[in-house]
Amino acid sequence: MQKLPLPNEELEKVSHIHILEAIDFLQIHKSYANFKSAKSCYLIFPLCPPLAVKMVFGKALSICRNGERIRPFHFNSRTAIKILQMRGFECINTHPHQPSANDRQNEREYEGQKRLQKHYVRERNRTLAKRKNEIFKLKHGYLFCELCGLEPIQAYGKIGESCIEVHHKIPLSSLKDTRETTLDDLQCLCANCHRIEHAILRDAHS
C-alpha cells in the first residue's frame, strides 16, 4: 500500500464539532489507531490533560470521513496544528526551538479570528441540525442559547446566529451503534455552553 498524504482540501473538511467528538473519544479511550503519545505538539482544552495533536486530528479526520481508518502518514503535524487553530483550539509546541513569548501571543491573536460560520459544514447529520434550527426559529423567532440565554443576534444582527451550535445531549462518540436521534435529543447552545456541556459529559465518563 502506497503511503500517500490526503490533500489539504480533504483535511480542511474537519470541523469544530468533529474535533470536540475526537476529544470526547480520547478522554474515554486514551488512544486511537497507530498514533503515539506526543513528545512535542499538544492540544490544550479546558478540564482535560494535554492531548497529542496528531492523535486528536487523526480521530477527528476519521469521524469526518465516516469512520475511515486514518494513519499518521495521512497528514503532518504542521497542517493539523493550523487547522486546529483555525477551528478555535489552542495548540502548544514543547520542542526546544519553540517560539518566543511574543510569537505565542501572536498565535493567540490569530486563534481569535471569527470562524464560527464553519462549525456545521460537516455535521454528521446536517439535515437534522438544520431542522432543529428551523423549528427553534419558528417557535422563538430567532436562535439563542437554551442554557445561558445568550442572544448573539442582538449584538451582531442576523449573522450572529452562526454563534449558536446544535448540541447532541448524548455524544455520538459514546454510541456503540447507530441510534435514532430526535429533535428533543438536540439543544441550541452558544459556543461557551457547548464546551462546558462536553466537559461535563467527559467528567461523567471519567
Buried (B, 14 or more C-beta within 10 A) or exposed (E): EEEEBBEEEBBBBBBBBBBBBBBBBBBEEEEBEEBEEBEBBBBEBEEBEBBBBBBBBBBBBBBBBEEEEBBBEBBEBEBBBBBBBBBBBBBBBEEEEEEEEEEBEEBEEEBEEEBBEBBBBBBBBEEBBEBBBEEBEEEEEBBBBBBEEBBBBEEEEEEBBBBBBBBBEEBBBBEEEEEEBEBEBBBBBBBEBBBBBBBEBBEEEE
